[in-house]
Amino acid sequence: MTEKLKQIIQEEVMKLPKEMQEAINSLDWGNIAEQIGKQYLLTESEVNDFQVETLLILVGLEYGDTYVQNIEDNVGTTKDEAKKISEEAFEKIVIPINNTLTEIIKKNLQNRNPGP
């Protein structure tokens, strides 16, 4: 991941609510995305594009149902490869972050003292 991309990611994550920031930062998703990209023999530039597409999903700027198409279009893979990459990314990145966010929200709700 380039330094500029790291900076963009950090800036975008900082715009999110605290709970979402905490959930995204709880996982080294950039490194996981890089590993997935290398597994599918993506070039460094393609890995960066894949990381951007993943970030867009994580911060809510893109919908999950467009993820496969966005990987295919912007990373430059086949439809089948994009589907495999997205499935692995959801399994290793999106679902764990979503689970962490759910736990954070549950914990925060338990710590609140609702008044009568």
N, C-alpha and C positions, 0 to 999 in steps of 0.2 A: 504494500500500500504506500502510495506516495505521501510525502509530507503535506502537500496541498490537500489531498483527499482526507487525510487524518484531520486537518484543520476544519474542512467543510463538515465532516461528520460531527466533530465536537460542537461546532456552531449550531448545527441543526438539532442535535440532541439537547442542547442547552435551552432551546425554545420550547421544549416539551414540559408538561407538568412534572413535578418532582418525582412522583411515583414511577412514571414512565422512564424518566432519566435513570433512576435507580435500577429498574428492571433491565433496560438495555445495557447499562454499564456492568451488570452482574455477570455478563457472559462476554468472553473475548470473541465476539461474533465475526469481527473482521478477519481474524486469524483462521477461524473455522471456514469462512467463505473462501479464503485464500487456499486452504487445503482442499476444499471441494473443487475449486477451479483447477488446481494442479492435477487432481485425480482425473478430471475430464480433459486434461492436456490443453487448457486455455493458456494463451500468451499472457504476459504481465498486463498488457493493456486490456485484454478481455477480462482478466480477473478483476481489475479496477472497475470496469463497467459492470460486472456482476455484483461487486460490492456496493456500487451506487444503486443498482436496482434493488438490492436487499435493503439498503438504508431507506429508500423511498417507501418500501412496505413497512418497515419498522416504525417510521415516524408518521405513517398514515397519509402520505402524499399520493400513494398509489394503492389500489385495491389488490388483495391477494388473487382475485380471479384474473387479473391481467398480468400476473407475474411471469407465467410461462411465455406468453407472447412478447413481453418486454425483454426477457432474456434472449429469446430467439432473434428479435429485431435489433437490440442494442448490443448484445454480446457477440452475435453472429454465429449462432449454433443452429443445428437442425431442430425441428419441432420435437422429435423424440428425445434428443439430447437435452433440450431445454426443459422438457417435462421431467426427466430424471434428475437434472440439477435442481430444479425447483422442489421436487419431492424431498430430496436429501436436505436442502436448505430449510424447508419447513420442519423436518424432523429434528435437525440438529441446532437450528437457530430460532425460528419463529415460535415453535411450540414451547421450548424451554423458557424463552423470554415471556411469552404469554402466561405460562404457569407461574413464573416468578412475580409478574405483575398482579396476578390474581391473589397470590399469597400476601403480597404487600398491602393490597387493598383490604383484604380480610383482617389483617393484623391492625391496620389503621382504624378500621371500623370497631374492632374490639376495644381499642384504647380510648375511644370516645365515650364520654359520659352523657348520654341523652337525658335531658331534663324533662320533668313532667309537663 
